[in-house]
Amino acid sequence: MKRHVSSELAYVLGILLIAMGVTLMEKADFGVSMVVAPAYLLYRWLSPMFPVVTFGMAEYCLQALLLLLMMLLLRRFRLSYLFSFVTAVVYGFVLDALMALCAFLPSDRLWMQGMYYILGMLLCSAGVSAMFHTYIAPEVYELFVKEISAHFHLSITRFKTVYDCTSCLVGVILSFLVFGFGHFEGVRWGTILCALINGWIIGRFSDCLEKHVVFYDRFPWRKFFS
């Protein structure tokens, strides 16, 4: 028997799960998710000079640029796209809060780092899958994958993998440019592994949700996001 879950709850859970997953992967220090790697590198570069710059702030600033790129590729503008930026800002604040709350977690043992990394990657994937099942505008990262794959009739799982690998490559290039050759900051083997399998894991979470969960609208807000 399928469980009924509101799409609005899926939105809230999506933001919380992604933010917690990113926080744990950063704590593991095996390499952050390839999707957030460019923003993380920007944060690590600017924050020593400008303490006001946070990881969350770097996230929604770069997502604003990605949103502009998406609209250029699609050659259209929708008011709902702006809600994605609002989601990015909300996510940024949640991420900064979780980073502060989890700062005390110990990470001096390899098994702890491994646990943080695996759990973080799974939480990120589950969160992205949840965001794919809500009508409320997701983060620009997810919106980009969703809109571009639909517009060009591409498999969302395959396109997500391509997008992740591209983000990983951008992260590696930024790491070299910002911190110099031979020094990886934020982009390590864990980032590459995540880029290769993240799309597949999200696909498995989505299959599980569609098999066991029926999403419904608790509030009449869908019209504002169409």
Sequence and secondary structure as in RCSB ss.txt:
>XXXX:A:sequence
MKRHVSSELAYVLGILLIAMGVTLMEKADFGVSMVVAPAYLLYRWLSPMFPVVTFGMAEYCLQALLLLLMMLLLR
RFRLSYLFSFVTAVVYGFVLDALMALCAFLPSDRLWMQGMYYILGMLLCSAGVSAMFHTYIAPEVYELFVKEISA
HFHLSITRFKTVYDCTSCLVGVILSFLVFGFGHFEGVRWGTILCALINGWIIGRFSDCLEKHVVFYDRFPWRKFF
S
>XXXX:A:secstr
  EEEEHHHHHHHHHHHHHHHHHHHHHHTS   TTTHHHHHHHHHHTTT TT  HHHHHHHHHHHHHHHHHHHHT
   HHHHHHHHHHHHHHHHHHHHHHHGGGS   SHHHHHHHHHHHHHHHHHHHHHHTT SS   HHHHHHHHHHH
HTT  HHHHHHHHHHHHHHHHHHHHHHHH TT  SS SHHHHHHHHHHHHHHHHHHHHHHHHEEEE SSS GGGG
 
